[in-house]
Amino acid sequence: MKALCWEGVGKLGVQEVPDPAIQGPRDAIVRVRASSVCGSDLHLINGYLPAMREGDILGHEFMGEVVEVGPAVRELAVGDRVVVGSVLACGGCWYCRIGQYSLCDNSNPQPDFTEKLWGHAPAGIIGYSHAAGGFAGSHAEYVRVPFADVGAFKIPDGVPDDAAVFASDAMPTGWMAADFCQLTGGEVVAVWGAGGVGQMAARSAQLLGAERVIVIDRLPDRLSVAADRLSVETVDYGRVDVLEALREMTGGRGPDACIEAVGMEAHDTGPGYAYDRVKQAVRLQTDRPTAVRQAIMACRKGGTVSIVGVFAGYVDKFPLGAAMNKALVLRMGQMHAQRYIPMLLRRLTDGEIDPGYLATHPLPLTDGVRGYQIFEKKQDGCLRSVLHPA
């Protein structure tokens, strides 16, 4: 089969690779119909997660059709159209039983790297390096899905492929970001990042009761789409000072909750950003925490900072004093796909969330390299390139 593979730092290529096969009784094989690029994939491509090997298949946000199931799979059948949560979970360990699926004890067969780096190994993730289990990714014609009964969900009739695909990752990540904020109604929520996850977080915050949502980015087309589609307020950090703008917009108090949906390659202006770029380039820090710093400084006293952008290691100049003395609640993590996807599919069917507009650039899988170039360089108003093997 054809697949989009990592060939070295900054290098991708479409290769012929072996078809996946059932390896365990709870596996399913899914023929991929749509697989979206994601900002967190760029961290892998650019070498910031040092656990990639040449030939690894990229991609983790996808939907498709079941073509084969293992003997222990009971909830799925050949021919089912499904969306698959990118974070894998066994469904039976202690963490899965309490709904913290992205911390599953059994779905990452290569835990040594992350145990040494983070103290414990989280769950496996499809197509997300050998630190996350070494699973082949979804930018391919077919993909093996472990624990398929737990992580693959039937898509309701009438939901288009290019909307359903975002129920794999962007929608549940955005929903969890807003859920972390523990909204009760009437809050002001600021969201850093107007990409797919940021826009889904903004919509989720609205549905969970936020009175005002403010989206922060520098790209006029993304800010325009967010304002038009979601009726949110926007801040262009390339034109104004974010902290001053948020203070003015909230009467000096600051947002009740701040969502960071950017991650380790955050962009900014000014000397602080240059400092982060240099330290990251020479590996004196692994991540650029620009947006996290701003979120902590901007958030009102006693508020919540929710972090769903992907980070890998160590950061410098973390404003711990501000977080502590302002009595902030910090919540973060990989999304619990299995907790949120069934609910989100219902909301998608009912029209409460419509993520299809994120698929600005549908492309054949053979154009996957170009799809990532357009996405990374933010050309032609690209929110997401979505790859179609067929």
C-alpha positions as CSV (number, residue, x, y, z in Angstrom):
1,M,0.0,0.0,0.0
2,K,1.0,3.7,-0.3
3,A,1.8,5.7,2.8
4,L,3.3,9.0,3.7
5,C,6.5,8.4,5.6
6,W,9.0,10.3,7.7
7,E,12.4,10.2,5.9
8,G,14.4,12.4,8.3
9,V,14.1,15.8,9.9
10,G,12.1,18.0,7.6
11,K,11.7,15.2,5.0
12,L,8.6,13.3,3.9
13,G,7.9,10.9,1.1
14,V,5.1,8.7,-0.2
15,Q,6.4,5.1,-0.2
16,E,5.2,1.6,-0.9
17,V,5.0,-0.2,2.4
18,P,3.5,-3.6,3.6
19,D,-0.2,-3.8,4.3
20,P,-1.1,-4.0,8.0
21,A,-2.3,-7.3,9.4
22,I,-4.3,-8.4,12.4
23,Q,-1.8,-8.9,15.3
24,G,-4.0,-9.4,18.2
25,P,-7.6,-10.6,18.9
26,R,-8.9,-7.0,19.6
27,D,-7.4,-5.5,16.4
28,A,-9.3,-4.2,13.4
29,I,-8.0,-3.1,10.0
30,V,-9.5,0.1,8.7
31,R,-9.4,1.3,5.1
32,V,-8.7,5.0,5.5
33,R,-11.1,7.4,3.7
34,A,-9.9,10.6,5.2
35,S,-6.8,11.5,7.3
36,S,-6.1,15.0,8.5
37,V,-2.8,16.7,9.0
38,C,-2.3,18.1,12.5
39,G,-0.1,20.8,14.0
40,S,1.3,18.2,16.5
41,D,2.6,16.2,13.4
42,L,4.9,19.1,12.6
43,H,6.7,18.5,15.9
44,L,7.6,15.0,14.6
45,I,8.5,16.2,11.2
46,N,10.8,18.9,12.5
47,G,12.6,16.6,14.9
48,Y,11.4,18.0,18.2
49,L,10.3,14.6,19.4
50,P,13.5,12.5,19.0
51,A,11.8,9.1,18.7
52,M,11.1,8.9,15.0
53,R,12.7,6.3,12.7
54,E,13.2,6.5,9.0
55,G,10.1,5.0,7.3
56,D,7.7,5.6,10.1
57,I,4.2,6.3,8.8
58,L,2.7,9.6,10.0
59,G,-0.9,10.6,10.8
60,H,-3.2,10.1,13.7
61,E,-6.5,11.9,12.9
62,F,-8.6,9.7,10.6
63,M,-11.8,7.9,9.7
64,G,-12.5,5.0,7.4
65,E,-14.2,1.7,6.8
66,V,-13.6,-1.5,8.7
67,V,-12.3,-4.3,6.4
68,E,-11.2,-6.9,8.9
69,V,-11.7,-7.6,12.6
70,G,-9.9,-9.8,15.1
71,P,-11.8,-12.7,16.8
72,A,-12.4,-10.7,20.1
73,V,-14.0,-7.7,18.4
74,R,-17.7,-7.6,19.2
75,E,-18.9,-4.0,18.5
76,L,-17.7,-3.6,15.0
77,A,-18.3,-5.4,11.7
78,V,-16.8,-5.3,8.2
79,G,-18.3,-2.4,6.3
80,D,-18.8,-0.1,9.3
81,R,-17.8,3.5,8.7
82,V,-15.9,4.5,11.8
83,V,-13.9,7.4,13.3
84,V,-10.9,6.3,15.4
85,G,-9.6,8.1,18.5
86,S,-5.9,8.9,18.0
87,V,-5.0,8.0,21.6
88,L,-5.3,4.3,22.2
89,A,-6.8,2.8,25.3
90,C,-7.4,-0.8,26.5
91,G,-10.6,0.0,28.3
92,G,-9.9,-2.2,31.3
93,C,-6.9,-0.8,33.3
94,W,-7.4,1.5,36.3
95,Y,-7.0,4.7,34.3
96,C,-9.5,3.6,31.7
97,R,-12.0,2.6,34.3
98,I,-11.9,6.1,35.7
99,G,-12.2,7.7,32.3
100,Q,-8.6,8.9,32.0
101,Y,-8.0,7.0,28.7
102,S,-4.9,8.9,27.5
103,L,-3.1,7.6,30.6
104,C,-3.9,3.9,29.8
105,D,-1.4,1.5,31.3
106,N,-1.6,-1.1,28.5
107,S,-1.7,0.6,25.1
108,N,1.9,1.8,24.9
109,P,4.2,-1.3,24.2
110,Q,7.3,0.9,24.2
111,P,7.2,2.7,27.6
112,D,10.9,3.0,28.4
113,F,11.5,6.3,26.7
114,T,8.7,8.2,28.3
115,E,9.2,6.5,31.7
116,K,12.7,8.0,31.8
117,L,11.6,11.4,30.4
118,W,8.4,11.9,32.3
119,G,8.4,9.4,35.2
120,H,5.5,7.4,33.7
121,A,4.5,6.2,30.3
122,P,1.1,7.5,29.0
123,A,-1.0,5.8,26.4
124,G,0.0,4.8,22.9
125,I,-0.9,7.1,20.1
126,I,-1.4,6.1,16.5
127,G,1.4,7.4,14.2
128,Y,3.1,9.4,16.9
129,S,6.6,8.1,17.2
130,H,8.2,5.3,19.2
131,A,7.8,7.3,22.3
132,A,4.0,6.7,21.9
133,G,4.3,3.0,21.0
134,G,5.6,3.0,17.5
135,F,2.2,2.4,15.8
136,A,2.0,2.9,12.1
137,G,0.0,6.1,11.2
138,S,-3.1,6.9,9.3
139,H,-1.6,8.7,6.3
140,A,-1.9,5.4,4.4
141,E,-4.4,3.3,2.6
142,Y,-5.0,1.0,5.6
143,V,-4.2,1.2,9.3
144,R,-4.2,-1.4,12.1
145,V,-6.4,-0.2,15.1
146,P,-5.6,-2.0,18.4
147,F,-8.4,-2.2,21.0
148,A,-10.8,-1.4,18.2
149,D,-14.0,-2.0,20.3
150,V,-12.8,0.7,22.7
151,G,-11.5,3.3,20.3
152,A,-13.4,3.1,17.0
153,F,-16.8,4.5,16.8
154,K,-19.5,4.1,14.2
155,I,-20.3,7.3,12.3
156,P,-24.0,8.3,12.0
157,D,-25.4,8.3,8.5
158,G,-25.4,11.7,6.9
159,V,-22.2,12.9,8.5
160,P,-19.7,13.7,5.7
161,D,-16.2,12.1,5.9
162,D,-14.5,15.5,6.0
163,A,-16.5,16.4,9.1
164,A,-16.3,13.1,10.8
165,V,-12.5,13.0,10.5
166,F,-12.2,15.8,13.1
167,A,-14.1,13.7,15.7
168,S,-10.9,11.7,15.8
169,D,-8.7,14.4,17.5
170,A,-9.5,18.1,16.9
171,M,-13.0,18.0,18.3
172,P,-12.3,15.9,21.5
173,T,-9.1,17.8,22.1
174,G,-10.9,21.1,21.8
175,W,-13.8,19.8,24.0
176,M,-11.5,18.6,26.7
177,A,-9.7,22.0,26.7
178,A,-13.0,23.7,27.4
179,D,-14.1,21.0,29.8
180,F,-11.0,21.5,31.9
181,C,-12.1,25.1,32.4
182,Q,-15.1,23.9,34.5
183,L,-17.4,26.5,33.1
184,T,-20.7,27.2,34.9
185,G,-22.0,29.9,32.6
186,G,-21.2,33.5,31.8
187,E,-17.4,33.2,31.7
188,V,-14.9,35.0,29.5
189,V,-12.6,32.4,27.8
190,A,-9.5,33.3,25.8
191,V,-8.1,30.7,23.4
192,W,-4.5,30.9,22.1
193,G,-4.4,29.5,18.5
194,A,-7.0,29.7,15.7
195,G,-6.1,26.4,14.1
196,G,-8.4,23.4,14.1
197,V,-8.0,22.6,17.8
198,G,-8.3,26.2,18.9
199,Q,-11.5,26.7,16.9
200,M,-13.0,23.5,18.3
201,A,-12.0,24.7,21.8
202,A,-13.7,28.0,21.2
203,R,-16.9,26.3,20.0
204,S,-16.8,23.9,22.9
205,A,-16.5,26.7,25.4
206,Q,-19.6,28.4,23.9
207,L,-21.6,25.2,24.2
208,L,-20.4,24.7,27.8
209,G,-21.7,28.2,28.8
210,A,-19.0,30.8,28.1
211,E,-20.6,34.2,27.5
212,R,-17.6,35.6,25.6
213,V,-14.8,33.7,23.7
214,I,-11.7,35.6,22.5
215,V,-9.4,33.9,20.0
216,I,-5.8,35.0,19.7
217,D,-3.7,34.4,16.6
218,R,-1.7,36.4,14.0
219,L,-3.1,35.1,10.7
220,P,-5.9,37.3,9.4
221,D,-7.6,34.5,7.4
222,R,-7.8,32.2,10.5
223,L,-9.1,35.0,12.7
224,S,-11.6,36.0,10.1
225,V,-12.9,32.4,9.8
226,A,-13.2,32.1,13.6
227,A,-15.1,35.4,13.8
228,D,-17.4,34.5,10.9
229,R,-18.0,30.8,11.8
230,L,-18.1,31.0,15.6
231,S,-19.0,34.7,16.3
232,V,-16.0,35.0,18.6
233,E,-14.0,38.1,19.4
234,T,-10.4,38.1,18.1
235,V,-7.0,39.5,18.9
236,D,-4.1,39.7,16.4
237,Y,-1.0,39.5,18.5
238,G,1.1,40.8,15.6
239,R,-0.7,44.1,15.9
240,V,-1.4,44.6,19.6
241,D,0.0,43.6,23.0
242,V,-2.0,40.5,24.0
243,L,-1.9,41.1,27.8
244,E,-3.0,44.8,27.4
245,A,-5.7,43.9,24.9
246,L,-7.2,41.2,27.2
247,R,-7.1,43.5,30.3
248,E,-8.9,46.2,28.3
249,M,-11.5,43.7,26.9
250,T,-12.2,42.3,30.4
251,G,-12.4,45.6,32.4
252,G,-8.9,44.9,33.9
253,R,-9.8,41.6,35.5
254,G,-8.5,39.2,32.8
255,P,-10.3,36.1,31.3
256,D,-11.8,33.6,33.6
257,A,-10.2,30.8,31.7
258,C,-7.3,30.6,29.2
259,I,-6.9,27.8,26.7
260,E,-3.5,27.1,25.2
261,A,-4.0,25.3,21.8
262,V,-0.6,26.0,20.2
263,G,2.1,23.8,21.7
264,M,5.9,23.5,21.6
265,E,6.5,25.5,18.4
266,A,4.6,28.6,19.5
267,H,5.2,31.8,17.5
268,D,5.4,35.4,18.9
269,T,7.0,38.7,18.4
270,G,9.7,40.5,20.3
271,P,12.9,39.5,22.2
272,G,11.2,36.8,24.3
273,Y,10.4,34.8,21.2
274,A,13.9,35.2,19.8
275,Y,15.3,33.9,23.1
276,D,13.0,30.8,22.9
277,R,14.0,30.1,19.3
278,V,17.7,30.2,20.1
279,K,17.4,28.0,23.2
280,Q,15.2,25.5,21.3
281,A,17.5,25.4,18.3
282,V,20.5,24.5,20.4
283,R,18.4,22.1,22.5
284,L,18.9,24.0,25.7
285,Q,15.1,23.7,26.0
286,T,12.9,21.4,24.1
287,D,9.8,23.5,23.8
288,R,8.8,27.1,23.2
289,P,6.2,28.0,25.9
290,T,5.3,31.5,24.6
291,A,1.6,31.0,24.6
292,V,1.6,29.2,28.0
293,R,3.4,32.2,29.6
294,Q,0.9,34.6,28.1
295,A,-2.1,32.5,29.2
296,I,-0.8,32.4,32.8
297,M,0.0,36.1,32.9
298,A,-3.4,37.1,31.3
299,C,-5.7,34.8,33.4
300,R,-7.6,36.4,36.2
301,K,-6.8,35.6,39.8
302,G,-8.3,32.3,40.7
303,G,-8.9,31.4,37.1
304,T,-8.0,28.3,35.1
305,V,-5.3,27.7,32.5
306,S,-6.0,24.7,30.2
307,I,-3.1,23.4,28.1
308,V,-3.8,21.0,25.2
309,G,-1.0,22.1,22.8
310,V,1.6,19.3,22.7
311,F,4.7,19.7,24.8
312,A,7.5,17.2,25.1
313,G,10.2,18.1,27.6
314,Y,11.6,21.1,29.4
315,V,11.0,24.8,29.2
316,D,12.6,28.0,30.5
317,K,11.2,31.1,32.1
318,F,8.1,29.4,33.3
319,P,6.1,31.9,35.3
320,L,5.5,29.6,38.3
321,G,5.4,32.6,40.7
322,A,2.5,34.1,38.8
323,A,0.6,30.8,38.7
324,M,1.1,30.2,42.4
325,N,0.4,33.8,43.7
326,K,-2.6,34.2,41.5
327,A,-4.0,30.9,42.8
328,L,-4.4,29.5,39.2
329,V,-5.7,26.1,38.4
330,L,-3.5,24.5,35.7
331,R,-5.0,21.5,33.8
332,M,-3.4,19.8,30.8
333,G,-3.1,16.6,29.0
334,Q,-3.6,14.5,25.9
335,M,-7.3,14.1,25.2
336,H,-9.5,11.3,26.5
337,A,-10.9,10.3,23.1
338,Q,-13.1,7.5,24.3
339,R,-14.8,9.7,26.9
340,Y,-15.8,12.4,24.5
341,I,-16.2,11.0,20.9
342,P,-19.7,9.4,21.3
343,M,-21.1,12.6,22.8
344,L,-19.4,14.7,20.1
345,L,-20.8,12.5,17.3
346,R,-24.3,13.2,18.6
347,R,-23.6,16.9,18.7
348,L,-22.2,16.8,15.2
349,T,-25.3,14.9,14.0
350,D,-27.6,17.5,15.7
351,G,-25.6,20.4,14.1
352,E,-24.3,21.9,17.3
353,I,-20.8,21.5,16.0
354,D,-19.9,21.6,12.4
355,P,-16.1,21.1,11.9
356,G,-16.3,20.4,8.2
357,Y,-15.1,23.9,7.3
358,L,-11.7,23.0,8.8
359,A,-11.0,20.8,5.7
360,T,-9.9,23.6,3.5
361,H,-7.6,21.5,1.4
362,P,-8.8,18.0,0.5
363,L,-6.0,16.2,-1.4
364,P,-5.1,12.7,-2.6
365,L,-2.7,10.8,-0.4
366,T,-0.1,11.0,-3.2
367,D,0.0,14.8,-2.6
368,G,0.7,14.4,1.1
369,V,4.0,16.1,1.0
370,R,2.5,19.2,-0.6
371,G,-0.4,19.0,1.9
372,Y,2.0,19.4,4.8
373,Q,3.9,22.1,3.0
374,I,0.7,24.2,2.5
375,F,-0.3,23.5,6.1
376,E,3.0,24.3,7.7
377,K,3.6,27.5,5.7
378,K,-0.1,28.5,6.3
379,Q,-0.6,29.1,2.6
380,D,-3.8,29.7,0.7
381,G,-5.9,30.1,3.9
382,C,-5.1,26.5,4.9
383,L,-6.7,25.4,8.2
384,R,-6.3,21.6,7.5
385,S,-5.1,19.5,4.6
386,V,-7.1,16.3,4.6
387,L,-5.6,13.4,2.7
388,H,-7.8,10.9,0.8
389,P,-6.1,7.6,-0.2
390,A,-8.9,6.9,-2.7
